[in-house]
Amino acid sequence: VAIFYSISNTQGGLKGVSFGDSLIKRVVETLRGEFPKLKTFATLSPMPALRPWLTKHVETLLGQLNEKERSALGREIGFEPPTASHVMAAIEQPQLLEVLSVKSPLRQFLTRAAAHYLGQSKQGDQVLDPVARFHLGNGARIERINWFADPSPKGIKQSRSE
């Protein structure tokens, strides 16, 4: 298994020029040549546009919860019924997010929101997320969402940007 993390254009003059697809293909070819038994390639990719999207859609997503889910989420964040502003305030606390269990109503809500964002939010017939659009356009598929995958200061800062 080979796992790629994130590819970005670091040169200011290259903004908008995509070398990522050719770079990934070249690296895959090189790795296959050096390691013939290597069969699986994966990318761990950030979702920096998720938070701005969530800010706009959290009210709708809350409306899709059943009463039991809404009540559990409200109890966890300390406001029943939970509102969009309460949910957004809760996700501004990385120390809280980092320790949420798999069964946490907030974690489940945010993971479901991320799945909806990646799989169903579209601009025309393409997925809305630019990182997902790049990977899916190059033949990738979404396997899973890794909760709180980049707790570094850069990852936290990037998740707050628009």
N, C-alpha and C positions, 0 to 999 in steps of 0.2 A: 504494500500500500504506500502510495506517495500522497502527501497532504500538502496542498498549497494554502497559504494564508491570504494575503491581500496584495493585489497589484495596483499600483497607482502611478500616474505620471508625476514625477517629482520635479521635472524641469518646467519652469514657467512658460517657456515658448512652445511647449508641447501640449498645452491644455487643449482638450477637444480632439487630439489625435490619438487614436486607439492603436496601441501596439500590443495590448494585452492578449488578443486572440493569437497573434503570430508568436508571441513570446511563450505562451502556454503550450502551443502545439510543438514548438521547437524543443522546449524542456521535456515534454512527454516523449518525443522521439529520441532525444539524447538518453533519458533515463531507461527507456525500453532497450536501447542498444547496449547500455552498460549493465542492466539488470533484466535479463530476458524473462525471468519469472514474475516480474512486476506486472500486475494485471489491473489493479484498482487505483484510480486517481480521484482525489476529492479536494474540494476547496472549502475552507472555512472563511466565509465572507461576512463583513459587517453590514449592517442595515442603517446607515446614517440618516436616511430619509424617513425612517419609521416614526420617530417622535413627532415631527411636524405633521405627518399624516394622521397619527393617533390623536393629536390635539384637535384636528378638524372632525374626526369621526368617533370620538369616544362616547358621545351622547347616543349615537345610533347603536353602537356596540353594546352599551349598557341596556338599551331598549330590547336587545335580542336575548338577554338573559331571562331565564325563568325566575319565578319568585324565590325559590330556594337558593339559586346561584346569586341573585341580587342581594338577598339577606346575608348570606355567608360572606360575600365581598364587603358589604357594609360593616359587618361586625369586625372583619379583619382590619379595615382601615379606620375604624372608629366613627363612622357616620352611616346611619341608616335612615333613609335609603341613600346609597352612594350616588354622588353627582359627578359630573365630568370634572369639575374643579377639585373635588376630593381625590379622585383617582389620579389626576395629573400631579397633585401635591405629593401623593404617596410615592410616585415614581421618581420624584426629585430627591429621594433619599437612597443613594446607592448602598449605604450600610444596611438598610432594611431589605432591599432587593437581593443582596448577596446571600442572605441567610434563609430566604423563603424555601420551604419544603416543596417537594413535587406536588403535594396535595393542597398547597396554599391556594385559596380562591383568587388572590391577586395574581399569582404566578400563572394559574390556569387561564385567567382572563387575558393577561398580556400575551401569553403564548398563542392563544386562539386568535387574538387580534393580529399578531405577527403573521400567523399562517394565512389569515384572510388577506392581509396586505400583500404578501408574496404571491399568493395563488389566485386572488380574485380581483384585486384592484388593478384596473387597466387604464391605459391611455390609448385610445383606439383599440387595436387588437394586441398591443404589447403590454407586458406587466409594467406597472408604474415605477417600481424600484429600479434605479439605474444599474446597480450592481447585479441584481437578479436578472435584469434584461440582458446584460452582457453575457453572463454565464449560461442562461437558458438559450440565448441566441447562438451559443457555441456548442450546443448539444448536451448541456448539463441537465440534471433534474434535481429537484429539492427532495432531500432525504429526511432531514430533521432540523429542528430549531434547537440550538444549544443555548440554554439559559445562562445569562450573565457571563458570556464567553470571554469578554475582554474587560476585566475590572481595572485595568491600568488607568492612570490619570488621562492618558490620551484617548482610551476607549470611552471613558465616562464623558469626557469633553465632546468627543465626536458624536456620541449618542444624543447630546443636547443641541447640536447644531441644526440649522435649517438648510 
